Amino acid sequence: MTHESAYGLWGLVIINSLVFIIFAFSFAKPQTTRDWRNFGMFSAFIVALFTEMYGFPLTIYLLSGWLAKNYPQLDALSHESGHLWHTLFRMEGNPHFDFFHILSNVLIFGGFWLLSAAWNVLYAAQRNGALASTGPYAHVRHPQYLAFILIMLGFLLQWPTLPTLIMFPILVYVYIRLARREEQEALVQFGEVYARYMRRTPAFIPLIRSEVLSEGPS
């Protein structure tokens, strides 16, 4: 059991935050005020995540009493302790190779791939004044929002923190609200073409014909 702290590494907080924010920026390419607001919320999530991962472990600190009581052998200052799902489910071995971490990597990389693929389709459609309905848009109406959700969910499976656990459902709700607003604008611009597209294409979850976003503005 070691007492050497794995935290206070603020240089890593800055570097990792910038890497993922710039990486996401290169795929999302925000243009409008709304795009920048969406990207800003995602960036805040990333900064909060890496602040706890390498800077100050607020979640570990707040749960320290409960963790010490229920996991007496746990070294709260070690990096491995931040993989809370690994600890809570009493998993053995290196947390970087457990089920949660592997699934998180799939979601994170899959989310970035979806973000990139969706932007390419959207950019081409916008240049031609057409409706984006091919590629990822043939399966879901809002692949870019879905991509951000997948990336954030992946990070939560890898390194859950109280701030990001609170932020996640709020951001999902905000993305759904923004999606509704964009759909009303698309209905005005494309009319029946977009209405048919809504009827045949689910909003976020492929193969599920949910009309949850097609009820009009709230």
C-alpha positions in Angstrom: 0.0 0.0 0.0 1.6 3.3 -1.1 0.9 6.8 0.2 2.4 8.6 -2.7 -0.3 10.8 -4.3 -1.1 10.4 -7.9 -2.8 13.8 -8.0 -1.8 17.4 -8.2 -0.5 16.9 -11.8 -2.0 20.1 -13.2 0.2 19.9 -16.3 -1.6 16.7 -17.2 -4.9 18.2 -16.5 -4.2 21.0 -19.0 -2.6 18.8 -21.6 -5.3 16.1 -21.6 -8.1 18.6 -21.6 -6.6 20.4 -24.6 -5.9 17.2 -26.5 -9.5 16.0 -26.2 -11.1 19.4 -26.7 -9.0 20.2 -29.8 -9.6 16.6 -31.1 -13.4 17.1 -30.7 -13.1 20.6 -32.2 -11.5 19.2 -35.3 -14.5 16.9 -35.9 -17.3 19.1 -34.7 -16.1 22.4 -36.3 -18.6 24.7 -34.5 -19.8 27.6 -36.6 -22.9 29.1 -35.2 -23.5 30.5 -31.7 -25.5 27.4 -30.9 -22.7 25.1 -32.1 -20.2 27.0 -29.9 -22.5 26.7 -26.9 -22.9 23.0 -27.4 -19.1 22.6 -27.8 -18.5 24.7 -24.7 -20.7 22.5 -22.5 -18.9 19.4 -23.8 -15.5 21.1 -23.1 -16.6 21.9 -19.5 -17.4 18.2 -19.0 -13.9 17.3 -20.2 -12.2 19.8 -18.0 -14.1 18.7 -15.0 -13.2 15.1 -15.7 -9.5 15.6 -16.1 -9.4 17.9 -13.1 -10.4 15.0 -10.9 -8.4 12.4 -12.8 -5.1 14.2 -12.4 -5.6 17.4 -10.4 -7.8 17.2 -7.2 -9.9 14.0 -6.6 -13.0 15.7 -5.2 -15.1 12.6 -5.5 -12.6 10.4 -3.7 -12.3 13.1 -1.0 -16.0 13.4 -0.5 -16.4 9.6 -0.4 -13.2 9.0 1.6 -15.0 8.1 4.9 -17.4 5.6 3.2 -14.6 4.1 1.1 -12.3 3.7 4.1 -15.0 1.9 6.0 -16.1 -0.5 3.2 -12.7 -0.9 1.4 -10.1 -0.7 4.1 -7.3 -1.9 1.8 -7.9 0.9 -0.7 -5.2 3.5 -1.2 -7.3 6.5 -1.9 -4.3 8.5 -3.3 -3.5 6.0 -6.0 -4.5 6.5 -9.6 -6.3 3.1 -9.7 -8.7 4.2 -6.9 -10.2 6.7 -9.3 -11.6 3.8 -11.4 -14.5 3.7 -9.0 -16.5 1.1 -10.9 -13.5 -1.3 -10.6 -13.4 -0.6 -6.9 -17.2 -0.7 -6.2 -17.6 -4.1 -8.0 -14.5 -5.4 -6.2 -12.9 -6.4 -9.5 -9.4 -8.0 -9.6 -6.4 -7.0 -11.7 -5.5 -3.9 -13.6 -8.5 -1.6 -13.9 -7.3 -0.5 -17.3 -8.3 -3.9 -18.6 -11.6 -4.5 -16.9 -14.9 -4.6 -18.7 -15.9 -1.0 -17.9 -12.6 0.4 -19.2 -12.7 -1.6 -22.4 -16.3 -0.6 -23.0 -15.5 3.0 -22.3 -12.8 3.0 -24.9 -15.2 1.6 -27.5 -17.7 4.3 -26.7 -15.2 7.1 -26.7 -13.5 6.1 -30.0 -16.9 5.2 -31.5 -18.2 8.6 -30.5 -15.3 10.5 -32.2 -15.7 8.4 -35.3 -19.4 9.2 -35.4 -18.7 12.9 -34.9 -16.3 12.9 -37.8 -18.5 10.9 -40.2 -21.6 13.1 -39.3 -19.7 16.3 -39.9 -18.6 15.3 -43.4 -22.2 14.5 -44.4 -23.6 17.7 -42.8 -20.9 19.9 -44.3 -21.6 18.6 -47.8 -25.4 19.0 -47.4 -25.0 22.6 -46.1 -22.9 23.6 -49.1 -25.6 22.3 -51.4 -28.5 23.6 -49.4 -29.8 20.1 -49.1 -31.0 17.9 -46.2 -28.4 15.7 -44.6 -29.9 12.2 -44.8 -27.1 9.9 -45.8 -24.3 8.2 -43.9 -25.0 8.4 -40.1 -28.0 10.7 -40.8 -29.6 7.7 -42.6 -29.8 5.9 -39.2 -30.4 8.7 -36.7 -31.5 12.3 -37.1 -28.9 13.7 -34.6 -25.7 11.8 -34.9 -23.5 14.6 -33.7 -25.4 15.0 -30.5 -25.4 11.2 -30.1 -21.6 11.3 -30.6 -21.1 13.7 -27.7 -23.3 11.6 -25.5 -21.4 8.4 -26.3 -18.1 10.1 -25.6 -19.3 11.5 -22.2 -20.8 8.1 -21.3 -17.6 6.4 -22.2 -15.6 8.7 -19.8 -18.2 8.1 -17.1 -17.6 4.3 -17.4 -13.8 4.9 -17.2 -13.6 7.5 -14.5 -16.9 8.4 -12.8 -16.9 11.6 -10.7 -19.7 13.4 -8.9 -19.5 16.6 -11.0 -19.6 14.7 -14.3 -22.3 12.4 -13.1 -24.4 15.4 -12.3 -23.5 17.2 -15.6 -24.2 14.2 -17.8 -28.0 14.0 -17.5 -28.2 17.8 -17.7 -26.2 17.9 -20.9 -28.3 15.0 -22.4 -31.4 17.0 -21.6 -29.9 20.2 -23.2 -29.0 18.3 -26.4 -32.5 16.9 -26.7 -33.9 20.4 -26.3 -31.6 21.7 -28.9 -32.4 18.8 -31.2 -36.1 19.7 -30.9 -35.4 23.3 -31.8 -33.3 22.4 -34.8 -36.0 20.1 -36.1 -38.6 22.9 -36.0 -36.2 25.0 -38.0 -35.6 22.1 -40.5 -39.4 21.7 -40.9 -39.7 25.3 -41.8 -36.8 25.1 -44.3 -37.5 21.7 -45.9 -41.2 21.2 -45.1 -42.7 17.8 -46.0 -39.3 16.4 -47.0 -38.0 16.7 -43.5 -41.4 15.5 -42.1 -41.0 12.3 -44.1 -37.4 12.0 -42.9 -38.5 12.3 -39.3 -41.1 9.6 -39.7 -38.6 7.1 -41.2 -35.5 8.0 -39.1 -35.3 7.7 -35.3 -33.9 10.6 -33.3 -31.0 9.1 -31.4 -31.3 5.3 -31.1 -31.0 3.4 -34.4 -33.9 1.1 -35.4 -36.2 2.6 -32.8 -39.0 4.6 -34.5 -39.6 7.0 -31.6 -41.4 10.2 -32.4 -40.4 11.8 -29.1 -38.9 14.8 -30.8 -41.5 15.2 -33.5 -44.3 16.6 -31.3 -43.4 20.2 -31.9 -41.7 22.8 -29.8 -42.3 23.0 -26.0 
